[in-house]
Structures are given as C-alpha cells and as structure tokens.
C-alpha cells in the first residue's frame, strides 16, 4: 500500500516508543489520543484501521466514536470485548 497510500504505524500511549499519555488509560482516552494524533499529523480521513491483538478493542471504540472517519477495519487475531 505504501507506494500509493499513506501508511502510518501507531503506538498507543505507554506502548512501544510512545510516551505514557493521559491516565487512566481508558478506551475512550486511547480513541481520543489516536484521533488527536491523526489530526496533528494532518492525516485526513477516511481511514482503514488495522489492529492486532488487544488493539482491536481500541479500533472498535474508534469506529464507535468517529464512525464517519473509518471506511474499513482489519482485525488481526484480536481480542473480543467479552
């Protein structure tokens, strides 16, 4: 995809190379931080979100919180909320 589309790898707060971020680390906080990051990086929607493992929960929250911005959701061996 990278030759024809903008591809971004994102580490949520406290994971990988990211700073801790806001506490407590609720799903809403994580969703809002991703939204703020995309805006600050000047990456306009629509988005295709790809999530692996635990991040699938946050990707689903992002779709819930910002449904008009997401046109696709790829879930890779993700956790289910139940």
Secondary structure, DSSP 8 states (H G I E B T S, - for coil): -TTTS-------TTSTTS---SSS--HHHHHHHHHHHHHHTT--S-EEEEEETTHHHHHHHHHHHTGGGEEEEEEES-----
